[in-house]
Amino acid sequence: MKRQVEKQMKIARRLSIVISLTILITSVFSACASPLQNTVKDIAITPQSAEISTGKTTNISLQGFDGEIAWSSSDPYIANVNSGIVTGGHKSGTAIITAKAGEQAYTCTVKNVAAMRDISPAEIVAEMKLGTNFWRSLDQIDWTRKIGYDEYTKPRFSDYDKIHYYLMKYFYIPTPKTLSDFSKVGYNAVRLNVSFTSFTNDKTFAIDKEFLDLLEEVVNKFLDNGMYCIIDPHGDYMQYSWVGDKWEQNWMADQYKDYVDKRYAAIWSQVAERFKDYDDHLFFEAMNEPCLGPQVNEEGGAYYGRDAECDRDSKKRVSELNNLFVQTVRATGGNNTSRILSVSPMKELTEYLDDFNAPSDDRLIVQAHYYFQNNSLITSWKRDNPDDTKHIDQAFDMVKRFKDRTGMPVILGEWGNTESLPLNDRIDQATYIINKAKNLGMPAFWWESTKLLKTEPDYDRWSLYNRSANEWYWPELIDAISSAVYNK
């Protein structure tokens, strides 16, 4: 009897242990399974679709989940997301916003209606108050052909990291601190200097995709910073251009016309196609200071085609390329059918505006550059000296005659002065030019180059901003320019 009782007690204890283990295991599995079950059945993204526009925001949440969420966008240039807050970019289209909770992903479809406003070129130009150029940003020319495309067809760089390394080493990609500093003093427009030659195939004229990707990245840095952006093919069609196997100063000559026109149209077709969905804060510029290259006169000195024959030939080719530019961009469709385009008179000097005839298109502006004679030789300037002001007055009188004749808006795409002038004279001259431009409704874009080497003379430094130290060289000068623009 005693043995039987002990046996029953042992069975009971074992049964109790089994039951306890069963309860424990069940509770553990239940605890582990609950989040997974909750993720699949009870979590929902809200809303599942949304519509936004440039600069506007909307909130997306993951209902029923309070853990860490990894947010991402299929195209941050259309719609960017940060902790569930979606902001519309400057590019129209549809982006997929993904919220990842654990291993489960939930998506929301966001449509950005970044449209072109029903606004005239003159009204848009009036919104651009103070502009800058970013030389040596994406416009370093490979005169040796040792970068970019090699042997006509093979890209020397085949991945973004290598291109980015090269550009970060030799070019200047604006940092958030730089962008913030420029915004604080009133800059709201940029002429982004780009040169495509080093990354354009000599036969197919294809632009390296990684280079276009980087261009779009930099464009969006400026746009997201609240700035208008003008894409300027800065070094491709100036006093020299690439004509298949060499740099050629007489690239406008008839013998190169077929190649130049095909290459020019192909480059602009690709650029316009890449950016055709962007809104009206993005402009395209046809060429930068196009003209025949330096010629040699009878005395052996160099000049830049200022005789009647050279000017006539240059004007003819510049006119043909301006028309080809407009036709090519418009043909890509999308927002490019009404995008503001900037066309270029020969050398983009004000003196060539008197007889400049722009293409027939009602969505154009004209770019003019003005430099006060040879800045490296000017050591003083006074606004009460008629000899100092005469050259400036004549230049802006030419702009006025052009605007009166055509009704087209004009922007001052490049201007500036250097350290050859004392600071007070620089301020005096700069504010004089700003006021002349303002009176004609012209936003002014300072020629923001940079002094790279200590051996470069001071008069060659046009920059107002020290890119390496992230500070203004002459705060008094930039303050005076900003105050003149904004009537402070």
Stockholm file with secondary structure:
# STOCKHOLM 1.0

chainA/1-488         MKRQVEKQMKIARRLSIVISLTILITSVFSACASPLQNTVKDIAITPQSAEISTGKTTNISLQGFDGEIAWSSSDPYIANVNSGIVTGGHKSGTAIITAKAGEQAYTCTVKNVAAMRDISPAEIVAEMKLGTNFWRSLDQIDWTRKIGYDEYTKPRFSDYDKIHYYLMKYFYIPTPKTLSDFSKVGYNAVRLNVSFTSFTNDKTFAIDKEFLDLLEEVVNKFLDNGMYCIIDPHGDYMQYSWVGDKWEQNWMADQYKDYVDKRYAAIWSQVAERFKDYDDHLFFEAMNEPCLGPQVNEEGGAYYGRDAECDRDSKKRVSELNNLFVQTVRATGGNNTSRILSVSPMKELTEYLDDFNAPSDDRLIVQAHYYFQNNSLITSWKRDNPDDTKHIDQAFDMVKRFKDRTGMPVILGEWGNTESLPLNDRIDQATYIINKAKNLGMPAFWWESTKLLKTEPDYDRWSLYNRSANEWYWPELIDAISSAVYNK
#=GR chainA/1-488 SS CHHHHHHHHHHHHHHHHHHHHHHHHHHHHHHHHHHHHHHHHTCEEECSEEEECTTCEEECEEETCCSCCEEEESCTTTEEEETTEEEECSBCEEEEEEEEETTEEEEEEEEECCCCCSCCHHHHHHHCCEEEECTTSBCCCCTTCCSSEETTTEESCCSHHHHHHHHHHHSCCCCHHHHHHHHHTTCCEEEEEECCGGGBCTTTCCBCHHHHHHHHHHHHHHHHTTCEEEEEETTTSSSCEECSSSEETTTTSGGGHHHHHHHHHHHHHHHHHHTTTBCTTEEEECCSSCCCCCEECTTSCEECSCSHHHHHHHHHHHHHHHHHHHHHHHHTCGGGGTCCEEECCGGGBGGGSTTCCCCSCSSEEEEEECCCSCGGGCCCCCTTCHHHHHHHHHHHHHHHHHHHHHCCCEEEEEECCCTTSCHHHHHHHHHHHHHHHHHTTCCEEECCCCCCSTTSCGGGCCCSEETTTTEESCHHHHHHHHHHHHTC
#=GC SS_cons         CHHHHHHHHHHHHHHHHHHHHHHHHHHHHHHHHHHHHHHHHTCEEECSEEEECTTCEEECEEETCCSCCEEEESCTTTEEEETTEEEECSBCEEEEEEEEETTEEEEEEEEECCCCCSCCHHHHHHHCCEEEECTTSBCCCCTTCCSSEETTTEESCCSHHHHHHHHHHHSCCCCHHHHHHHHHTTCCEEEEEECCGGGBCTTTCCBCHHHHHHHHHHHHHHHHTTCEEEEEETTTSSSCEECSSSEETTTTSGGGHHHHHHHHHHHHHHHHHHTTTBCTTEEEECCSSCCCCCEECTTSCEECSCSHHHHHHHHHHHHHHHHHHHHHHHHTCGGGGTCCEEECCGGGBGGGSTTCCCCSCSSEEEEEECCCSCGGGCCCCCTTCHHHHHHHHHHHHHHHHHHHHHCCCEEEEEECCCTTSCHHHHHHHHHHHHHHHHHTTCCEEECCCCCCSTTSCGGGCCCSEETTTTEESCHHHHHHHHHHHHTC
//
